[in-house]
Amino acid sequence: MSHMEDVLDVYQQPADPRRPLVCLDETSLQLIGEVRTPRPVRRGRPARYDSEYIRHGTANLFLAFAPLTGQRVVKVTERRCRGDFARFVRDLVDGPYAEAERIVLVMDQLNTHATTSLYEAFPPREARRIACRLEIHHTPKHGSWLNMAEIELSVLRRDLPERIARRDTLDRHVAAWQQRRNTRGVGADWRFTTKDARIKLRKLYPTTEP
């Protein structure tokens, strides 16, 4: 409950350019190619795809979403190890949020989502520099629905073609999606509060004796 209420309280804080709210999440995708060339839509006939496909490995998507400003950063990587996470966070700190005092970072409790990953990827001085720019808030275990980046990843997955065979093709689709969403400034208006949680989720709270 403590993690949930902590995140919900963070979501109620007003926008502050010096301390931007950023939600981070990641997901993996299979790269899948066609065995036979799909037939496009024709008058009186729908598009037709063969049920067979060829696997071309996997790719990982890191996504950082700023719900109050409607901006997001997506990066495609081959893996999602500690080093990949660390480099993505460093790019946020030194890139779009270089002027921020600290990034208020919300993410789940995946074992790579910790400042220890920075120390495995960078020399101690660099790792400490990055870590000092972060204010980390973890969602509870089995409570990833509290992470608004998960919502954005769901939107992205629905927008991608059902089958993508090549990494460079995925890169292009992701970059185009990011640009469209950022240009429109699509944010999120989170309204579920700690007060709501104590009423609607009261059965999840431990029982205390008077």
ZIURRA-V328980 format. One record per pair of residues at least 6 apart in sequence whose C-alpha atoms are under 6 Angstrom apart, sorted by the first residue. I is the first residue (numbers start at 1). J is the second residue. Records with the same first field share a line. If there is no record, write none. Layout:
BEGIN
I = J + J
END
This chain:
BEGIN
3 = 139 + 140
4 = 140
5 = 194
8 = 193 + 194
18 = 100 + 101
19 = 100 + 102 + 103
20 = 103 + 104
21 = 66 + 104
22 = 65 + 66 + 105
23 = 64 + 65 + 105 + 106 + 107 + 149
24 = 63 + 64 + 107 + 149
25 = 63 + 149
26 = 61 + 62 + 63
27 = 60 + 61
28 = 59 + 60
29 = 58 + 59
30 = 58
31 = 56 + 57 + 58 + 164 + 165
32 = 54 + 55 + 56 + 163 + 164 + 165
33 = 53 + 54 + 165
34 = 53
35 = 53
38 = 48 + 49
39 = 47 + 48
40 = 47
41 = 47
59 = 77 + 78
60 = 76 + 77 + 78 + 79
61 = 75 + 76
62 = 74 + 75
63 = 73 + 74
64 = 72 + 73
65 = 72 + 149
67 = 187 + 188
68 = 187
70 = 185 + 186 + 187
71 = 182
82 = 112 + 117
83 = 121
86 = 117 + 118
102 = 133 + 134
103 = 134 + 135
104 = 135
105 = 135 + 136
106 = 137 + 138
107 = 138
108 = 138 + 139
109 = 138
118 = 127
119 = 127
END
